[in-house]
Amino acid sequence: MNLLFVLLLFVITAITEIVGCYLPYLWLKQGKTAWLQLPAAASLSLFAGCFLCILPRVAECMRHMEEFTSPLRFAGFGLSMEYGQVVGISLASLYASRA
């Protein structure tokens, strides 16, 4: 249940950030009404509140999922990398190969 709550909070945080940044864009670049700044300010305020709530929850979930954060061992090289580093390197390599 805790993981589901964190995922829902993460989705709400992402949506409020996108809305809070897109509405000023509409006002500045598309010539829409300046009244869009009120919902943008409310959305960014909600984003800040959700963001502050999500950090301790994520840390708590990570403590419970220690088996997924154990280091990877590469045979013969003596290297140790976390799963997040492997994913980041993989994504960077994929992006570089497309450029």
Beta strands, then each sheet from edge to edge (+ up, - down):
strand 1: 72-74
strand 2: 79-81
sheet 1: 1+ 2-
end
